[in-house]
Amino acid sequence: MRLFEDRAYGPEPIANSYWATTATAPSYPPLAGGQSCDTAIIGAGYTGLNAALELARAGQDVVVLEAEQPGWGASGRNGGFCCLGGSAAGFTAISRQVGRDGALTYLHTERNAVDFVRTRLTEYGIDADTHSRGETCLAHSPKAAARMRDELGEIRDIYGIDAEILPREALASNGFASSEFHAALTIPYGFALNPMKYVAGLARATDAAGARIHGKSAVTGMQTAPDGRHLLQSAQGELRAANLIIATNGYSSDSMPPWLGGRYLPVPSAIIASRPLTEDELAAQGWTSRQMCYDSRNLLHYFRLLPENRILFGLRAAWRCTEASDAATLAQARVDFARFFPAWSEVEITHHWSGLVSLSRNLTPFAGPVPGMDRAWAALCYHGNGVAMGSYAGALLAAQITGQGPATPALMTRPLRRFELGRWRRAILPLIYGWYGLMDRRG
Ligand SMILES: Cc1cc2nc3c(=O)[nH]c(=O)nc-3n(C[C@H](O)[C@H](O)[C@H](O)COP(=O)(O)OP(=O)(O)OC[C@H]3O[C@@H](n4cnc5c(N)ncnc54)[C@H](O)[C@@H]3O)c2cc1C
């Protein structure tokens, strides 16, 4: 049982994705007949593929089952911000859950996650069009600019990173000209990438390492076989495995496995991209920075100038996924884009697409054993920041299975709590959006 309208799980949201024009992930044949392996992985995004690659390198016989093809989910359609993040809870809230040391351990893991992706790209020679010296947050109000000054010390204390602030008067001379913004805070850690090139390279590396990947193999049945192994069914095949990893994130189903029911909340996010801008057009707006940027709103916008001079602009989408709600999100994106970049308000928007991210009730990511199931693990809920954290969570699960590799921070193995409204939890979204919108207007 899935939470959104069928459209969210079909081809429409990515029919006009820009990334699909830049790279294609390899296609793999469906699972056929009866097969067996050491570890079965459901979902071929960053989480599933990185887990598979680590396990195959450790000598395991691994099978990845993907409903469509690798990168079909959020991993092939995101904004490509490979940055710190994964939790929606701040340092104080995390400390309340796992203590100050536990919080620091988790936040250090966010750094490790960025490093992990950088190493993956280098080690496997994946050219993913990287750029940007970390991430830049732009203050949407004078109050937000004042808060940034307080954040400098906190970023140094918890991440050990020296962030930098640009006051409003220095924005234009640094290529961030827009009357929308009141200051900029740069955390020089992380980089931007082409998400489809990354996931395509990852699939090739996983395949080459010996894992068997099957596309068009939606898992429709999950049981325990009489010999205690997991038994997975797809349309044309059956797979027995000693270990099971669930890596379906925003595309999960409440019954796969039943423990997941009510414990993750998919949230739509949408992106538009313009045609390439000319040097004159860049100069007209005064926006020439190659930094990956977002604004300081709770309902944030994320944007960056791609290497080919298209501007990518993303935002939280409507809480439904119908033709009408998609059209409303596109209209909103155009309005916000024109407000941020008035000189480009008439520039042709050539691509628009959307997908599902996932939140947890704990507001923190999960990577650990599935309670109540033997030898089953899951990793999900990166709060819109899964390029780095999803990739690393896959590797953390592999380490939990083999007993070798990096330790998972205690925060991430805390079982996911259930959302109050269970299967009707999506109804929370308009309330959250309304509240956040109000907070954002207050500055
Ligand atoms: C529009 C958008 C923008 C984003 N921008 C950023 C960003 O800039 N930076 C960032 O860090 N994060 C971003 N994210 C989030 C990030 O993309 C995700 O957190 C990350 O890709 C999750 O990876 P995953 O492998 O866990 O899940 P996914 O990539 O979503 O993969 C899950 C896979 O599971 C498969 N699946 C589901 N059910 C089954 C089944 N029963 N059988 C077989 N297969 C199944 C699906 O087909 C899917 O391919 C964004 C997401 C979206 C949608």
The ligand as a Gaussian input file, in Angstrom:
#p B3LYP/6-31G(d) Opt

LIG

0 1
 C       13.162000      16.471000      -6.652000
 C       14.147000      15.970000      -5.622000
 C       15.257000      16.750000      -5.302000
 C       16.188000      16.288000      -4.368000
 N       17.339000      17.011000      -4.180000
 C       18.299000      16.512000      -3.368000
 C       19.552000      17.161000      -3.282000
 O       19.827000      18.145000      -3.982000
 N       20.470000      16.668000      -2.404000
 C       20.221000      15.560000      -1.648000
 O       21.071000      15.166000      -0.852000
 N       19.047000      14.895000      -1.761000
 C       18.094000      15.322000      -2.614000
 N       16.929000      14.626000      -2.764000
 C       16.740000      13.375000      -1.977000
 C       17.557000      12.214000      -2.556000
 O       17.379000      12.165000      -3.936000
 C       17.098000      10.914000      -1.895000
 O       17.189000      11.034000      -0.492000
 C       17.934000       9.720000      -2.327000
 O       18.027000       9.646000      -3.725000
 C       17.325000       8.434000      -1.773000
 O       17.986000       7.344000      -2.346000
 P       17.410000       5.891000      -2.115000
 O       18.288000       4.967000      -2.870000
 O       17.242000       5.644000      -0.676000
 O       15.929000       5.924000      -2.740000
 P       15.456000       6.082000      -4.244000
 O       16.492000       6.659000      -5.109000
 O       14.139000       6.789000      -4.209000
 O       15.274000       4.594000      -4.724000
 C       14.270000       3.742000      -4.237000
 C       14.010000       2.710000      -5.328000
 O       13.215000       1.654000      -4.795000
 C       12.463000       1.132000      -5.848000
 N       11.352000       0.353000      -5.287000
 C       10.352000       0.775000      -4.482000
 N        9.537000      -0.261000      -4.172000
 C       10.045000      -1.360000      -4.779000
 C        9.643000      -2.733000      -4.819000
 N        8.559000      -3.190000      -4.180000
 N       10.394000      -3.601000      -5.554000
 C       11.516000      -3.175000      -6.206000
 N       11.930000      -1.879000      -6.190000
 C       11.199000      -0.976000      -5.479000
 C       12.013000       2.374000      -6.607000
 O       11.630000       2.059000      -7.942000
 C       13.244000       3.264000      -6.521000
 O       14.049000       3.209000      -7.674000
 C       15.969000      15.052000      -3.681000
 C       14.864000      14.272000      -4.014000
 C       13.956000      14.720000      -4.961000
 C       12.764000      13.856000      -5.289000

